[in-house]
Amino acid sequence: VLRLRRTDNKSAHLLVHVAREGRDDLDLKLIGTDKSELYVVSFTKAETKSFQDRNFRGNQDEWETLLKFSLLHYRSDALLPASLHGVETVAAISGSTATITVRKNVGGITQRLGTIHLHENTDQTEIDTFDWVEIAAAEADELRSQLDGLQSSVESQKDSLAKLNTDLDMLVKAKKAHEDELLRKFAALLNAKKLKIRDQQRLLNGAKAD
């Protein structure tokens, strides 16, 4: 279930139920509602190319990755790839059509990448709101679980960093103590040599006098 910010009404949202209808992840049926009307669209993976905007410069694989990220929240790994940085999904309603827009937002400058049009429900499609709530609750639980895991990881990394800092401080102190000891020994050796040279010089001067 997606909760998309509407660009035509800043205080409103479009709720969208995303359901897989075929063998591929992108064989989907979208049912959207603004709490008063229903908007529906079904499509297959093969039809997704038609959603691309002329501003989109990627290939079909990149477009499918973008759609999976925007509609299904798919990510290939923990770190968000650079191609998805700034990608956002918004909605707008005009007449009997709800439009979902996938766009890139960089510093407040937006570039439309693609649009999906949902049409007002004319066949009286029924929705199970309890099913939507259950899905949203399950997603919230999953996000909380991920957040707990991230927090545990952060705490563990903080502990590791603190230990590394302590070890580094001890190493720096040990290095300084070692250097101080070397300087002390070098100074003692230098003083001993100076004393020996003075003794030899005194003996030499005494021998010359005799």
TANORJO-V627045 format. One record per pair of residues at least 24 apart in sequence whose ideal C-beta (glycine too) atoms are under 6 Angstrom apart, sorted by the first residue. I is the first residue (numbers start at 1). J is the second residue. D is the distance in whole Angstrom. If there is no record, write none. Layout:
I_J_D, I_J_D
//
This chain:
1_132_5, 1_135_5, 1_136_5, 4_89_6, 4_90_6, 4_91_4, 5_90_5, 6_91_5, 6_92_6, 7_90_5, 7_92_5, 8_92_4, 14_91_4, 14_98_6, 17_132_6, 18_71_5, 30_118_6, 31_127_6, 32_98_5, 32_118_5, 34_93_6, 37_120_6, 38_121_4, 39_98_4, 39_118_4, 39_120_6, 40_118_6, 40_121_5, 40_125_6, 41_118_4, 51_114_5, 51_116_5, 52_114_5, 53_112_5, 53_113_6, 53_114_5, 55_111_6, 55_112_6, 56_113_5, 70_102_5, 96_120_4
//
